């Protein structure tokens, strides 16, 4: 049985995973931009001290790895395949954080590659990211945040673990309230090993400063933080029409008005908010990317991977 066939069956339960589409990105890998910590040998440089090539431990062999890394003496003695682990390189430890606040429901449903709801877009993109990260023998975990940290799956790298992460992504339910800063703070307190944190959020929060204060906790501990700022095209510019009823998704009430009356003020305030998010992210040492959900998620992912590899 091929590795790809086994991978396809293992991940078939998630409607957000399209392995055929991901095959176009098969040659791409997720790369870090700073030294990180990890638990076993891989593609990423470690900050742990020790001589280059210094042996530290054994790990069970994973399908698809280079057979030259097998420890044949251990295989002969135990009958089980193991590889030797060294100090100078390490695997990636990545946590995907998905904002599950009510505002993420905005947008039409069913948009597999286009402008569906922001949550759906985050589910497609994060599922694809989990697949890309795991196929390079790196570890991936999941955090779901709304008014608090509502779910946490610590990073792992086995096929069953990745399936669990993808199933959890598929079943995310939003909550009306939002407190991204509090959720980030709770996550920070529960994750001790530093790695990469990828945040998928619309950043529609009342207190941006508190949110970025929590982000800075990760940065001060040596985490690499990537902020994918999800924006639906209908948020950037109000629709044309004579009269609309606007209803908040986070217990914000409703308002009846003509878009023409408020269009300019709305657009100015929205762009000011987006600029504040970008400024806060860059000032906090994050890798920031503004993501329009009108662009197919695989196009965003491909560009993201190319940019980081370069």
C-alpha positions as CSV (number, residue, x, y, z in Angstrom):
1,X,0.0,0.0,0.0
2,X,1.4,3.4,-0.9
3,X,1.9,6.1,1.7
4,X,-0.4,8.4,-0.3
5,X,-3.2,5.8,-0.4
6,X,-2.9,5.3,3.4
7,X,-2.9,9.0,3.9
8,X,-6.0,9.5,1.7
9,X,-8.0,6.9,3.7
10,X,-6.8,8.3,7.1
11,X,-7.9,11.8,6.2
12,X,-11.0,11.0,4.2
13,X,-13.4,11.9,7.1
14,X,-12.8,15.6,6.8
15,X,-14.8,17.5,4.1
16,X,-12.3,20.3,4.3
17,X,-9.4,18.2,3.0
18,X,-8.9,17.9,-0.8
19,X,-5.8,15.7,-1.3
20,X,-6.1,15.9,-5.1
21,X,-5.9,19.7,-5.0
22,X,-3.1,19.6,-2.4
23,X,-1.1,17.4,-4.8
24,X,-0.2,20.5,-6.7
25,X,1.7,21.7,-3.6
26,X,3.3,18.4,-2.9
27,X,6.8,19.7,-3.6
28,X,6.4,22.6,-1.1
29,X,7.2,22.6,2.5
30,X,6.5,24.9,5.4
31,X,9.7,26.6,6.5
32,X,10.4,28.6,9.7
33,X,12.1,31.9,9.7
34,X,13.9,31.5,13.0
35,X,15.5,28.8,15.0
36,X,13.1,26.7,17.0
37,X,12.9,23.8,19.5
38,X,11.7,20.3,18.9
39,X,11.9,16.7,19.9
40,X,13.6,14.9,17.1
41,X,15.7,15.3,14.0
42,X,14.1,17.0,11.0
43,X,14.4,19.9,8.6
44,X,14.6,22.8,11.0
45,X,17.5,24.1,13.0
46,X,17.4,23.8,16.8
47,X,18.4,26.4,19.4
48,X,19.3,23.6,21.8
49,X,23.0,23.4,22.6
50,X,25.2,20.5,21.7
51,X,27.6,19.5,19.1
52,X,26.5,19.0,15.5
53,X,25.5,15.4,14.9
54,X,25.5,14.6,18.7
55,X,23.2,11.5,19.3
56,X,20.4,12.2,21.8
57,X,17.7,9.5,21.4
58,X,15.7,7.0,19.3
59,X,12.3,7.4,17.6
60,X,10.1,5.0,15.8
61,X,10.5,5.0,12.0
62,X,7.7,6.8,10.1
63,X,6.6,5.6,6.7
64,X,8.3,7.5,3.9
65,X,11.4,8.4,5.8
66,X,14.9,7.8,4.4
67,X,15.7,4.1,5.1
68,X,19.4,5.1,5.6
69,X,18.4,6.7,8.9
70,X,17.3,3.3,10.3
71,X,19.3,1.9,13.2
72,X,19.8,-1.6,11.9
73,X,21.2,-2.9,15.2
74,X,18.1,-1.9,17.1
75,X,15.9,-3.4,14.3
76,X,17.8,-6.7,14.6
77,X,17.6,-6.7,18.4
78,X,13.9,-5.6,18.8
79,X,12.3,-6.4,15.4
80,X,11.0,-2.8,15.3
81,X,12.3,0.0,13.1
82,X,13.8,3.0,14.9
83,X,15.9,6.0,13.7
84,X,18.6,7.8,15.6
85,X,18.0,11.3,16.7
86,X,20.6,14.1,16.8
87,X,20.9,17.4,18.6
88,X,21.7,19.7,15.7
89,X,18.4,19.6,13.9
90,X,14.8,19.4,15.1
91,X,11.2,19.0,13.9
92,X,8.7,21.8,13.8
93,X,6.2,22.1,16.5
94,X,3.2,24.1,15.2
95,X,-0.1,25.1,16.8
96,X,-2.9,26.3,14.6
97,X,-5.2,28.7,16.5
98,X,-8.7,29.2,15.0
99,X,-10.9,32.1,16.0
100,X,-14.4,30.7,16.6
101,X,-16.1,33.9,17.6
102,X,-19.5,34.8,16.1
103,X,-18.1,37.2,13.6
104,X,-16.3,34.4,11.9
105,X,-19.8,33.1,10.7
106,X,-20.0,36.1,8.3
107,X,-20.3,35.2,4.7
108,X,-22.3,32.7,2.6
109,X,-21.8,29.0,3.3
110,X,-20.5,26.4,0.9
111,X,-17.6,28.3,-0.5
112,X,-14.9,25.6,-0.9
113,X,-12.4,27.8,-2.5
114,X,-14.0,31.2,-2.7
115,X,-15.9,33.6,-0.4
116,X,-17.8,31.3,2.0
117,X,-17.9,32.2,5.6
118,X,-14.7,33.2,7.3
119,X,-14.9,30.2,9.5
120,X,-15.3,27.8,6.6
121,X,-12.3,29.5,4.9
122,X,-10.2,29.1,8.1
123,X,-11.3,25.4,8.2
124,X,-10.2,24.7,4.6
125,X,-6.9,26.6,5.1
126,X,-6.0,25.2,8.5
127,X,-6.8,21.6,7.4
128,X,-4.6,22.0,4.4
129,X,-1.8,23.5,6.6
130,X,-2.1,20.5,9.0
131,X,-1.6,18.2,6.1
132,X,1.4,20.0,4.7
133,X,3.1,20.2,8.1
134,X,2.5,16.6,9.0
135,X,3.7,15.1,5.7
136,X,7.1,16.6,6.4
137,X,7.3,14.6,9.8
138,X,6.6,17.8,11.8
139,X,4.1,18.1,14.6
140,X,0.8,20.0,14.5
141,X,-1.7,20.9,17.2
142,X,-5.0,22.9,17.4
143,X,-6.4,25.6,19.6
144,X,-9.9,26.9,19.3
145,X,-10.7,30.3,20.8
146,X,-13.9,32.4,21.2
147,X,-14.5,34.1,24.5
148,X,-11.9,31.8,26.0
149,X,-9.7,28.8,25.0
150,X,-12.5,26.3,24.3
151,X,-10.4,23.4,22.9
152,X,-6.7,22.5,22.8
153,X,-5.1,19.5,21.1
154,X,-1.3,19.7,21.8
155,X,1.0,19.1,18.9
156,X,1.7,15.6,17.7
157,X,2.9,13.9,14.5
158,X,1.3,10.5,14.1
159,X,-1.3,9.8,11.4
160,X,-4.0,9.2,14.0
161,X,-3.2,12.5,15.7
162,X,-3.4,14.5,12.5
163,X,-6.7,12.9,11.8
164,X,-7.9,14.0,15.2
165,X,-6.8,17.5,14.6
166,X,-8.6,17.6,11.2
167,X,-11.8,16.1,12.7
168,X,-11.7,18.8,15.4
169,X,-11.3,21.5,12.8
170,X,-14.3,20.1,10.9
171,X,-16.6,20.3,14.0
172,X,-15.8,23.8,15.2
173,X,-18.9,25.7,16.4
174,X,-18.8,29.5,16.9
175,X,-19.8,31.3,20.1
176,X,-21.4,34.8,20.1
177,X,-18.9,36.4,22.5
178,X,-15.3,37.0,21.6
179,X,-12.2,37.5,23.8
180,X,-9.2,36.5,21.6
181,X,-6.7,38.1,24.1
182,X,-8.0,36.0,27.0
183,X,-7.9,32.8,24.8
184,X,-4.4,33.5,23.7
185,X,-3.3,34.1,27.3
186,X,-4.8,30.8,28.4
187,X,-3.1,29.0,25.5
188,X,0.2,30.6,26.5
189,X,-0.1,29.2,30.0
190,X,-0.8,25.7,28.7
191,X,2.0,25.3,26.1
192,X,5.5,25.1,27.5
193,X,7.5,24.1,24.5
194,X,8.0,26.9,22.1
195,X,7.4,26.5,18.4
196,X,5.3,28.2,15.7
197,X,1.8,29.7,16.4
198,X,-0.4,30.3,13.3
199,X,-3.4,32.4,14.2
200,X,-6.4,32.4,11.8
201,X,-8.8,35.2,12.8
202,X,-10.7,38.2,11.5
203,X,-9.3,40.2,14.5
204,X,-12.7,41.9,15.1
205,X,-12.1,42.4,18.8
206,X,-12.9,45.3,21.1
207,X,-9.5,45.4,22.7
208,X,-6.7,45.0,20.1
209,X,-4.1,46.1,22.7
210,X,-5.0,43.2,25.0
211,X,-4.9,40.8,22.1
212,X,-1.4,41.9,21.0
213,X,-0.2,41.9,24.6
214,X,-1.1,38.2,24.7
215,X,0.7,37.7,21.4
216,X,3.8,39.3,22.8
217,X,3.9,36.7,25.5
218,X,4.6,34.1,22.9
219,X,7.2,36.3,21.1
220,X,9.0,37.0,24.4
221,X,9.3,33.2,25.0
222,X,10.8,32.7,21.6
223,X,7.8,31.6,19.6
224,X,7.4,32.4,15.9
225,X,3.9,33.9,15.5
226,X,2.1,34.1,12.1
227,X,-1.1,36.1,11.9
228,X,-3.4,35.3,9.0
229,X,-5.9,38.1,9.0
230,X,-9.1,36.9,7.4
231,X,-11.3,39.4,5.7
232,X,-14.5,38.7,3.7
233,X,-14.9,41.0,0.6
234,X,-18.3,42.2,1.8
235,X,-16.6,43.6,4.9
236,X,-14.2,45.7,2.9
237,X,-16.9,47.6,1.1
238,X,-20.6,47.8,1.9
239,X,-23.1,46.3,-0.7
240,X,-25.0,48.6,-3.1
241,X,-28.7,49.1,-2.3
242,X,-31.3,51.4,-1.0
243,X,-31.8,50.0,2.5
244,X,-30.4,47.1,4.5
245,X,-30.7,45.7,8.0
246,X,-27.3,45.0,9.5
247,X,-27.4,42.5,12.3
248,X,-24.4,41.8,14.7
249,X,-23.2,38.2,15.1
250,X,-21.9,38.8,18.6
251,X,-25.0,40.1,20.4
252,X,-24.4,43.5,18.9
253,X,-28.1,44.2,18.0
254,X,-29.3,45.4,14.6
255,X,-29.4,48.6,12.6
256,X,-31.5,49.7,9.6
257,X,-29.9,52.2,7.3
258,X,-29.0,53.0,3.7
259,X,-25.5,51.9,2.8
260,X,-25.0,55.1,0.8
261,X,-25.4,57.1,4.0
262,X,-22.6,55.4,5.8
263,X,-20.4,53.8,3.1
264,X,-17.5,56.3,3.2
265,X,-17.4,56.4,7.0
266,X,-17.6,52.6,7.2
267,X,-14.8,52.1,4.7
268,X,-12.6,54.6,6.5
269,X,-13.1,52.9,9.9
270,X,-12.7,49.4,8.5
271,X,-9.4,50.3,6.8
272,X,-8.2,52.1,10.0
273,X,-8.9,48.9,11.9
274,X,-7.1,46.7,9.4
275,X,-4.1,49.1,9.5
276,X,-4.1,48.9,13.3
277,X,-4.1,45.1,13.2
278,X,-1.2,45.1,10.7
279,X,0.8,47.7,12.8
280,X,0.2,45.8,16.0
281,X,1.2,42.5,14.4
282,X,4.5,43.8,12.9
283,X,5.3,45.8,16.1
284,X,5.0,42.6,18.0
285,X,7.4,40.7,15.8
286,X,4.7,38.7,14.0
287,X,4.6,37.6,10.4
288,X,1.4,39.3,9.1
289,X,-0.6,38.4,6.1
290,X,-3.9,40.0,5.1
291,X,-6.1,37.2,3.5
292,X,-9.2,37.9,1.4
293,X,-11.6,35.0,1.5
294,X,-12.4,35.9,-2.2
295,X,-9.1,34.3,-3.1
296,X,-9.0,30.5,-3.3
297,X,-7.4,29.1,-0.1
298,X,-5.0,26.9,-2.1
299,X,-3.7,30.0,-3.9
300,X,-3.1,31.7,-0.6
301,X,-1.4,28.6,0.8
302,X,0.8,28.2,-2.2
303,X,2.0,31.8,-2.1
304,X,2.5,31.6,1.7
305,X,4.7,28.6,1.4
306,X,6.7,30.0,-1.5
307,X,7.3,33.3,0.4
308,X,8.5,31.5,3.5
309,X,10.7,29.2,1.6
310,X,12.4,32.1,-0.1
